[in-house]
Amino acid sequence: MLVLARRINESIMIGDDIEVVVVDIKGDQIKLGIRAPRSVSVHRAEIFKEIQDQNKKAMQSTPQSLDKLKNLLEKKK
């Protein structure tokens, strides 16, 4: 892990097109701003983990659960 010291309005670059800027520091909380292309997903770690967990659950779908979903969708028509 790379550890850097930065002050307010200072930044670091990740690759050529992702910039992380220190926006504010209050006590033990730091606010960061992230400039990245729209094609790059940026999430807090806990949200990223939840997305991964949900994707794994979705991949474990059985044909029976897909049939149930199909039936539900057909009823709404």
Secondary structure in CASP SS format (residue, H / E / C, confidence):
PFRMAT SS
TARGET T0000
AUTHOR 0000-0000-0000
METHOD secondary structure of the structure
MODEL  1
M C 1.00
L C 1.00
V C 1.00
L C 1.00
A C 1.00
R C 1.00
R C 1.00
I C 1.00
N C 1.00
E C 1.00
S E 1.00
I E 1.00
M E 1.00
I E 1.00
G C 1.00
D C 1.00
D C 1.00
I E 1.00
E E 1.00
V E 1.00
V E 1.00
V E 1.00
V E 1.00
D E 1.00
I E 1.00
K E 1.00
G C 1.00
D C 1.00
Q E 1.00
I E 1.00
K E 1.00
L E 1.00
G E 1.00
I E 1.00
R E 1.00
A C 1.00
P C 1.00
R C 1.00
S C 1.00
V C 1.00
S C 1.00
V C 1.00
H C 1.00
R C 1.00
A H 1.00
E H 1.00
I H 1.00
F H 1.00
K H 1.00
E H 1.00
I H 1.00
Q H 1.00
D H 1.00
Q H 1.00
N H 1.00
K H 1.00
K H 1.00
A H 1.00
M H 1.00
Q C 1.00
S C 1.00
T C 1.00
P H 1.00
Q H 1.00
S H 1.00
L H 1.00
D H 1.00
K H 1.00
L H 1.00
K H 1.00
N H 1.00
L H 1.00
L H 1.00
E H 1.00
K H 1.00
K H 1.00
K C 1.00
END
